[in-house]
């Protein structure tokens, strides 16, 4: 799904299936992405400041240089193939899949 540079600020995308979506450069600031599926999604240069990503599936998600200031990841699931922005340190869990806790 090509959603490059689309505006979703403050949108309710709870439980949305955005598997393999191209969200590069999209604006998702303050969006509700709780329990969404972002497996394989591309989010390079996306604005996710203050977004709620609690319970979200982030397996092999590419955040590239996404903005994540104030974003929450409580109960989110990601793996070693998930790419985070430079300097961003997600909480660590067990080897394999990680479940974020804030």
TORGUPA-246886 format. One record per atom (N, C-alpha, C): residue in one letter; x, y, z. Coordinates in nm, 3 decimals, padded with zeros to 5 digits. Atoms other than C-alpha are relative to their C-alpha. Layout:
residues N
{code=a, u=X, v=Y, w=Z};
...
END
This chain:
residues 102
{code=x, u=00.085, v=-00.115, w=00.000};
{code=x, u=00.000, v=00.000, w=00.000};
{code=x, u=00.090, v=00.123, w=00.000};
{code=x, u=-00.081, v=-00.120, w=00.012};
{code=x, u=00.155, v=00.331, w=-00.106};
{code=x, u=-00.068, v=00.116, w=00.073};
{code=x, u=00.052, v=-00.111, w=-00.080};
{code=x, u=00.088, v=00.590, w=00.165};
{code=x, u=00.109, v=00.103, w=00.027};
{code=x, u=-00.110, v=-00.094, w=-00.016};
{code=x, u=00.404, v=00.793, w=00.117};
{code=x, u=-00.052, v=00.144, w=00.009};
{code=x, u=00.026, v=-00.142, w=-00.022};
{code=x, u=00.383, v=01.151, w=00.247};
{code=x, u=-00.147, v=00.034, w=00.026};
{code=x, u=00.140, v=-00.026, w=-00.034};
{code=x, u=00.016, v=01.114, w=00.349};
{code=x, u=-00.009, v=00.055, w=00.142};
{code=x, u=00.019, v=-00.062, w=-00.132};
{code=x, u=-00.118, v=01.305, w=00.652};
{code=x, u=-00.102, v=-00.080, w=00.081};
{code=x, u=00.085, v=00.075, w=-00.092};
{code=x, u=-00.259, v=01.100, w=00.941};
{code=x, u=00.014, v=00.053, w=00.142};
{code=x, u=-00.017, v=-00.057, w=-00.134};
{code=x, u=-00.192, v=01.336, w=01.233};
{code=x, u=-00.127, v=-00.017, w=00.081};
{code=x, u=00.114, v=00.017, w=-00.090};
{code=x, u=-00.419, v=01.244, w=01.524};
{code=x, u=-00.102, v=-00.103, w=-00.046};
{code=x, u=00.096, v=00.098, w=00.052};
{code=x, u=-00.588, v=00.970, w=01.319};
{code=x, u=-00.013, v=-00.121, w=00.092};
{code=x, u=00.022, v=00.122, w=-00.075};
{code=x, u=-00.741, v=00.666, w=01.487};
{code=x, u=00.021, v=-00.118, w=-00.096};
{code=x, u=-00.034, v=00.115, w=00.083};
{code=x, u=-00.569, v=00.372, w=01.317};
{code=x, u=00.015, v=-00.125, w=00.086};
{code=x, u=-00.006, v=00.113, w=-00.092};
{code=x, u=-00.622, v=00.130, w=01.605};
{code=x, u=-00.034, v=-00.128, w=-00.073};
{code=x, u=00.015, v=00.133, w=00.059};
{code=x, u=-00.584, v=-00.232, w=01.490};
{code=x, u=00.003, v=00.000, w=-00.153};
{code=x, u=-00.009, v=-00.006, w=00.146};
{code=x, u=-00.524, v=-00.119, w=01.130};
{code=x, u=00.104, v=-00.101, w=-00.050};
{code=x, u=-00.096, v=00.090, w=00.061};
{code=x, u=-00.351, v=-00.370, w=00.905};
{code=x, u=00.080, v=00.080, w=-00.104};
{code=x, u=-00.090, v=-00.077, w=00.087};
{code=x, u=-00.062, v=-00.171, w=00.754};
{code=x, u=00.123, v=-00.084, w=-00.035};
{code=x, u=-00.108, v=00.092, w=00.034};
{code=x, u=00.149, v=-00.477, w=00.679};
{code=x, u=00.060, v=00.039, w=-00.134};
{code=x, u=-00.078, v=-00.035, w=00.118};
{code=x, u=00.420, v=-00.385, w=00.426};
{code=x, u=-00.041, v=00.131, w=-00.064};
{code=x, u=00.039, v=-00.132, w=00.053};
{code=x, u=00.273, v=-00.035, w=00.382};
{code=x, u=00.123, v=00.088, w=-00.016};
{code=x, u=-00.105, v=-00.098, w=00.023};
{code=x, u=00.500, v=00.232, w=00.240};
{code=x, u=-00.048, v=00.133, w=00.058};
{code=x, u=00.040, v=-00.121, w=-00.072};
{code=x, u=00.461, v=00.517, w=00.490};
{code=x, u=00.117, v=00.099, w=00.009};
{code=x, u=-00.115, v=-00.090, w=-00.003};
{code=x, u=00.788, v=00.695, w=00.410};
{code=x, u=-00.047, v=00.145, w=-00.013};
{code=x, u=00.034, v=-00.142, w=00.002};
{code=x, u=00.755, v=01.065, w=00.488};
{code=x, u=-00.141, v=00.032, w=00.046};
{code=x, u=00.138, v=-00.024, w=-00.046};
{code=x, u=00.401, v=01.023, w=00.626};
{code=x, u=00.000, v=00.073, w=00.134};
{code=x, u=00.017, v=-00.068, w=-00.127};
{code=x, u=00.278, v=01.236, w=00.913};
{code=x, u=-00.101, v=-00.078, w=00.083};
{code=x, u=00.081, v=00.080, w=-00.090};
{code=x, u=00.145, v=01.018, w=01.195};
{code=x, u=00.010, v=00.052, w=00.143};
{code=x, u=-00.016, v=-00.059, w=-00.134};
{code=x, u=00.207, v=01.256, w=01.486};
{code=x, u=-00.131, v=-00.010, w=00.077};
{code=x, u=00.114, v=00.017, w=-00.092};
{code=x, u=-00.027, v=01.184, w=01.778};
{code=x, u=-00.105, v=-00.098, w=-00.051};
{code=x, u=00.094, v=00.100, w=00.051};
{code=x, u=-00.192, v=00.902, w=01.580};
{code=x, u=-00.012, v=-00.115, w=00.099};
{code=x, u=00.024, v=00.119, w=-00.080};
{code=x, u=-00.346, v=00.607, w=01.762};
{code=x, u=00.023, v=-00.122, w=-00.089};
{code=x, u=-00.034, v=00.121, w=00.075};
{code=x, u=-00.177, v=00.297, w=01.619};
{code=x, u=00.000, v=-00.122, w=00.092};
{code=x, u=00.005, v=00.112, w=-00.095};
{code=x, u=-00.254, v=00.071, w=01.916};
{code=x, u=-00.047, v=-00.126, w=-00.070};
{code=x, u=00.034, v=00.133, w=00.052};
{code=x, u=-00.262, v=-00.297, w=01.821};
{code=x, u=-00.003, v=-00.008, w=-00.152};
{code=x, u=-00.007, v=00.002, w=00.147};
{code=x, u=-00.191, v=-00.213, w=01.456};
{code=x, u=00.107, v=-00.100, w=-00.044};
{code=x, u=-00.097, v=00.090, w=00.061};
{code=x, u=00.007, v=-00.441, w=01.225};
{code=x, u=00.086, v=00.080, w=-00.096};
{code=x, u=-00.095, v=-00.074, w=00.083};
{code=x, u=00.313, v=-00.265, w=01.084};
{code=x, u=00.114, v=-00.091, w=-00.045};
{code=x, u=-00.101, v=00.097, w=00.041};
{code=x, u=00.502, v=-00.582, w=00.994};
{code=x, u=00.048, v=00.032, w=-00.141};
{code=x, u=-00.058, v=-00.027, w=00.131};
{code=x, u=00.740, v=-00.503, w=00.709};
{code=x, u=-00.028, v=00.139, w=-00.054};
{code=x, u=00.030, v=-00.136, w=00.047};
{code=x, u=00.621, v=-00.142, w=00.687};
{code=x, u=00.127, v=00.083, w=-00.008};
{code=x, u=-00.112, v=-00.093, w=00.016};
{code=x, u=00.860, v=00.132, w=00.572};
{code=x, u=-00.043, v=00.137, w=00.050};
{code=x, u=00.037, v=-00.126, w=-00.066};
{code=x, u=00.850, v=00.445, w=00.790};
{code=x, u=00.115, v=00.100, w=00.000};
{code=x, u=-00.112, v=-00.093, w=00.007};
{code=x, u=01.171, v=00.624, w=00.692};
{code=x, u=-00.051, v=00.142, w=-00.019};
{code=x, u=00.037, v=-00.142, w=00.004};
{code=x, u=01.134, v=01.001, w=00.748};
{code=x, u=-00.143, v=00.028, w=00.044};
{code=x, u=00.136, v=-00.023, w=-00.049};
{code=x, u=00.784, v=00.953, w=00.895};
{code=x, u=00.004, v=00.074, w=00.134};
{code=x, u=00.014, v=-00.072, w=-00.128};
{code=x, u=00.671, v=01.178, w=01.183};
{code=x, u=-00.096, v=-00.078, w=00.087};
{code=x, u=00.079, v=00.078, w=-00.095};
{code=x, u=00.551, v=00.955, w=01.467};
{code=x, u=00.010, v=00.060, w=00.140};
{code=x, u=-00.009, v=-00.066, w=-00.130};
{code=x, u=00.604, v=01.209, w=01.746};
{code=x, u=-00.133, v=-00.014, w=00.074};
{code=x, u=00.115, v=00.016, w=-00.087};
{code=x, u=00.362, v=01.136, w=02.034};
{code=x, u=-00.103, v=-00.102, w=-00.049};
{code=x, u=00.091, v=00.106, w=00.047};
{code=x, u=00.208, v=00.842, w=01.845};
{code=x, u=-00.010, v=-00.110, w=00.104};
{code=x, u=00.022, v=00.114, w=-00.091};
{code=x, u=00.062, v=00.551, w=02.045};
{code=x, u=00.017, v=-00.127, w=-00.081};
{code=x, u=-00.029, v=00.125, w=00.069};
{code=x, u=00.216, v=00.225, w=01.923};
{code=x, u=-00.009, v=-00.117, w=00.097};
{code=x, u=00.015, v=00.104, w=-00.103};
{code=x, u=00.113, v=00.019, w=02.227};
{code=x, u=-00.066, v=-00.124, w=-00.061};
{code=x, u=00.055, v=00.126, w=00.049};
{code=x, u=00.054, v=-00.346, w=02.141};
{code=x, u=00.018, v=-00.021, w=-00.149};
{code=x, u=-00.018, v=00.006, w=00.145};
{code=x, u=00.165, v=-00.287, w=01.782};
{code=x, u=00.100, v=-00.108, w=-00.038};
{code=x, u=-00.093, v=00.098, w=00.054};
{code=x, u=00.335, v=-00.559, w=01.575};
{code=x, u=00.095, v=00.071, w=-00.095};
{code=x, u=-00.103, v=-00.073, w=00.074};
{code=x, u=00.662, v=-00.417, w=01.442};
{code=x, u=00.108, v=-00.095, w=-00.051};
{code=x, u=-00.095, v=00.100, w=00.049};
{code=x, u=00.826, v=-00.730, w=01.300};
{code=x, u=00.056, v=00.045, w=-00.135};
{code=x, u=-00.069, v=-00.042, w=00.123};
{code=x, u=01.085, v=-00.630, w=01.035};
{code=x, u=-00.046, v=00.137, w=-00.050};
{code=x, u=00.041, v=-00.135, w=00.035};
{code=x, u=00.953, v=-00.273, w=01.040};
{code=x, u=00.123, v=00.088, w=-00.015};
{code=x, u=-00.114, v=-00.089, w=00.024};
{code=x, u=01.192, v=-00.012, w=00.899};
{code=x, u=-00.039, v=00.143, w=00.038};
{code=x, u=00.025, v=-00.137, w=-00.043};
{code=x, u=01.178, v=00.311, w=01.098};
{code=x, u=00.099, v=00.098, w=-00.061};
{code=x, u=-00.099, v=-00.086, w=00.064};
{code=x, u=01.487, v=00.445, w=00.918};
{code=x, u=00.033, v=00.122, w=00.085};
{code=x, u=-00.026, v=-00.124, w=-00.074};
{code=x, u=01.512, v=00.808, w=01.027};
{code=x, u=-00.131, v=00.063, w=00.049};
{code=x, u=00.129, v=-00.049, w=-00.050};
{code=x, u=01.155, v=00.836, w=01.161};
{code=x, u=00.017, v=00.079, w=00.129};
{code=x, u=00.003, v=-00.077, w=-00.125};
{code=x, u=01.079, v=01.085, w=01.437};
{code=x, u=-00.092, v=-00.073, w=00.097};
{code=x, u=00.074, v=00.079, w=-00.098};
{code=x, u=00.964, v=00.905, w=01.753};
{code=x, u=-00.007, v=00.066, w=00.137};
{code=x, u=00.002, v=-00.070, w=-00.130};
{code=x, u=00.979, v=01.172, w=02.028};
{code=x, u=-00.138, v=-00.014, w=00.065};
{code=x, u=00.125, v=00.014, w=-00.074};
{code=x, u=00.714, v=01.093, w=02.288};
{code=x, u=-00.088, v=-00.117, w=-00.042};
{code=x, u=00.078, v=00.117, w=00.042};
{code=x, u=00.592, v=00.780, w=02.105};
{code=x, u=00.005, v=-00.107, w=00.109};
{code=x, u=00.004, v=00.107, w=-00.100};
{code=x, u=00.483, v=00.492, w=02.331};
{code=x, u=-00.006, v=-00.136, w=-00.069};
{code=x, u=-00.010, v=00.135, w=00.056};
{code=x, u=00.552, v=00.123, w=02.269};
{code=x, u=-00.036, v=-00.106, w=00.102};
{code=x, u=00.035, v=00.097, w=-00.104};
{code=x, u=00.399, v=-00.050, w=02.574};
{code=x, u=-00.062, v=-00.124, w=-00.063};
{code=x, u=00.052, v=00.126, w=00.052};
{code=x, u=00.348, v=-00.416, w=02.484};
{code=x, u=00.019, v=-00.020, w=-00.148};
{code=x, u=-00.027, v=00.018, w=00.142};
{code=x, u=00.469, v=-00.366, w=02.126};
{code=x, u=00.093, v=-00.119, w=-00.020};
{code=x, u=-00.082, v=00.116, w=00.030};
{code=x, u=00.638, v=-00.664, w=01.960};
{code=x, u=00.084, v=00.028, w=-00.123};
{code=x, u=-00.090, v=-00.016, w=00.114};
{code=x, u=00.944, v=-00.641, w=01.736};
{code=x, u=00.108, v=-00.105, w=00.006};
{code=x, u=-00.106, v=00.099, w=00.004};
{code=x, u=01.239, v=-00.854, w=01.633};
{code=x, u=00.131, v=00.063, w=-00.044};
{code=x, u=-00.131, v=-00.050, w=00.036};
{code=x, u=01.604, v=-00.823, w=01.535};
{code=x, u=00.003, v=00.060, w=-00.140};
{code=x, u=00.007, v=-00.057, w=00.134};
{code=x, u=01.501, v=-00.732, w=01.178};
{code=x, u=-00.064, v=00.139, w=00.000};
{code=x, u=00.058, v=-00.134, w=-00.011};
{code=x, u=01.325, v=-00.416, w=01.302};
{code=x, u=00.114, v=00.101, w=00.002};
{code=x, u=-00.102, v=-00.103, w=00.010};
{code=x, u=01.532, v=-00.110, w=01.210};
{code=x, u=-00.049, v=00.126, w=00.069};
{code=x, u=00.037, v=-00.119, w=-00.078};
{code=x, u=01.525, v=00.185, w=01.453};
{code=x, u=00.081, v=00.120, w=-00.046};
{code=x, u=-00.077, v=-00.120, w=00.037};
{code=x, u=01.632, v=00.547, w=01.392};
{code=x, u=00.130, v=00.009, w=00.078};
{code=x, u=-00.128, v=-00.018, w=-00.071};
{code=x, u=01.990, v=00.637, w=01.483};
{code=x, u=-00.023, v=00.067, w=00.135};
{code=x, u=00.010, v=-00.057, w=-00.133};
{code=x, u=02.017, v=00.704, w=01.856};
{code=x, u=-00.123, v=-00.041, w=00.079};
{code=x, u=00.119, v=00.044, w=-00.071};
{code=x, u=01.679, v=00.549, w=01.942};
{code=x, u=00.029, v=-00.136, w=00.063};
{code=x, u=-00.026, v=00.125, w=-00.071};
{code=x, u=01.706, v=00.275, w=02.205};
{code=x, u=-00.130, v=-00.059, w=00.053};
{code=x, u=00.121, v=00.065, w=-00.050};
{code=x, u=01.397, v=00.056, w=02.235};
{code=x, u=00.032, v=-00.087, w=00.120};
{code=x, u=-00.025, v=00.088, w=-00.114};
{code=x, u=01.356, v=-00.141, w=02.556};
{code=x, u=00.037, v=-00.140, w=-00.048};
{code=x, u=-00.043, v=00.134, w=00.038};
{code=x, u=01.523, v=-00.481, w=02.541};
{code=x, u=-00.077, v=-00.106, w=00.078};
{code=x, u=00.068, v=00.110, w=-00.065};
{code=x, u=01.361, v=-00.812, w=02.623};
{code=x, u=00.077, v=-00.128, w=-00.025};
{code=x, u=-00.063, v=00.129, w=00.026};
{code=x, u=01.430, v=-01.180, w=02.562};
{code=x, u=00.050, v=-00.006, w=-00.144};
{code=x, u=-00.051, v=00.020, w=00.136};
{code=x, u=01.624, v=-01.297, w=02.257};
{code=x, u=-00.114, v=-00.048, w=-00.088};
{code=x, u=00.106, v=00.036, w=00.094};
{code=x, u=01.402, v=-01.336, w=01.952};
{code=x, u=-00.094, v=00.116, w=-00.016};
{code=x, u=00.097, v=-00.109, w=00.005};
{code=x, u=01.095, v=-01.120, w=01.990};
{code=x, u=00.012, v=00.083, w=00.126};
{code=x, u=-00.004, v=-00.089, w=-00.116};
{code=x, u=01.097, v=-00.819, w=02.219};
{code=x, u=-00.136, v=00.059, w=00.020};
{code=x, u=00.127, v=-00.061, w=-00.038};
{code=x, u=00.794, v=-00.690, w=02.400};
{code=x, u=00.034, v=00.124, w=00.079};
{code=x, u=-00.039, v=-00.125, w=-00.062};
{code=x, u=00.838, v=-00.326, w=02.486};
{code=x, u=-00.080, v=00.030, w=00.126};
{code=x, u=00.063, v=-00.047, w=-00.124};
{code=x, u=00.764, v=-00.197, w=02.832};
{code=x, u=00.057, v=00.137, w=00.027};
{code=x, u=-00.046, v=-00.135, w=-00.026};
{code=x, u=00.786, v=00.170, w=02.912};
{code=x, u=00.019, v=00.020, w=00.148};
END
